[in-house]
């Protein structure tokens, strides 16, 4: 009884996953999942080097399936043919011989390129200034020459395409500082963003 339930359950599972068991001919659909670190990017193309089929992935898709069915024990090798613009993708569980336990386990992870966020503080003379981008903070000290411009960089890089927003967490002694609104808040470009401006004035 248990054996018949198991066989029925396996058949149902195969039917749900894009009819992957392929009926009586034993053909299998090669498929997997896609995860993202940072915003999804356009342009990802996968290739099964086992048969040469390329597959263009829709931006933000959470899964994929190649159109060519694989025969039982046919070799497959899923690789990244083209990375998305502004991201790098890696593939795991991507090689083997096709059977019901292997062809659905391919996993693609795409990580948006991270870049440095920072800028310049103008007019700073007091001590104690702390800037923040979300939970990421950086302390800024006055320049040796009173009131000279001082540069800053947040310690944690920001994925391109992600939102950022600099704030003044702690004001310096005797002064009030605020971010210029020209570039803040904003969206991280596919490059370092070092153009933020913080203006400080005496109280």
C-alpha positions, -999 to 999 in steps of 0.1 A, spaced: 0 0 0 28 24 9 46 16 -23 16 24 -44 11 57 -26 48 65 -32 45 58 -69 14 79 -72 30 107 -53 61 107 -76 39 107 -107 20 137 -94 52 155 -85 66 149 -120 34 162 -136 34 194 -116 70 202 -124 64 209 -161 55 173 -169 92 165 -163 89 128 -164 79 130 -200 55 100 -201 67 67 -214 98 80 -233 117 89 -201 125 124 -212 132 150 -185 129 188 -183 161 206 -172 150 234 -148 160 252 -117 156 283 -95 171 318 -96 179 339 -65 190 376 -63 212 396 -40 203 431 -49 178 442 -76 173 418 -105 191 428 -137 183 423 -173 204 402 -198 210 368 -181 215 340 -206 220 304 -195 234 276 -216 232 238 -213 266 229 -227 255 193 -229 234 200 -260 242 237 -267 208 251 -260 208 287 -248 180 302 -227 173 339 -222 159 346 -187 132 372 -181 143 400 -157 133 390 -121 123 354 -130 125 331 -100 128 299 -120 136 286 -155 132 255 -177 150 246 -209 128 237 -238 147 206 -250 139 175 -230 167 153 -218 168 115 -221 175 94 -191 212 94 -182 219 122 -207 246 145 -195 239 182 -188 261 212 -178 242 244 -171 265 275 -172 261 313 -174 265 322 -211 259 360 -205 258 378 -172 232 404 -166 242 441 -169 257 451 -136 256 417 -119 275 384 -117 257 351 -115 269 317 -103 255 282 -108 254 252 -84 241 216 -88 245 223 -125 262 192 -139 253 155 -140 234 128 -158 197 134 -162 173 115 -139 143 125 -118 166 135 -89 191 157 -107 175 179 -134 153 200 -111 181 210 -86 200 236 -107 204 268 -87 214 302 -101 224 331 -78 229 366 -92 245 393 -72 244 430 -83 278 446 -84 285 466 -52 300 501 -52 313 527 -28 290 554 -15 305 586 -2 311 623 -8 324 656 7 316 675 39 320 713 35 325 738 63 331 713 91 349 727 121 333 709 150 340 673 162 315 645 166 298 644 131 284 609 123 267 602 90 245 572 82 231 553 53 205 531 69 224 511 96 258 519 80 276 548 97 308 567 94 324 593 116 339 624 100 366 646 116 374 682 107 403 689 84 436 701 98 428 734 81 397 748 97 367 746 74 385 728 46 366 701 27 367 666 41 358 634 21 340 604 35 331 569 24 305 546 40 322 513 50 296 490 34 293 490 -4 259 494 -20 245 472 -48 239 490 -80 203 497 -85 196 498 -48 183 529 -31 204 549 -7 198 578 16 224 596 37 214 612 70 231 631 97 230 607 127 250 630 151 256 667 146 291 681 153 298 704 183 285 739 176 273 732 141 244 719 120 251 698 90 227 685 63 229 666 30 224 684 -2 193 671 -19 208 671 -55 220 634 -52 205 623 -19 185 602 -16 191 583 -48 197 550 -66 232 535 -68 247 536 -103 268 509 -118 299 528 -105 311 544 -73 289 573 -61 312 598 -44 293 629 -52 272 633 -21 276 668 -4 271 676 32 270 713 42 279 724 77 271 758 92 279 773 126 250 775 151 
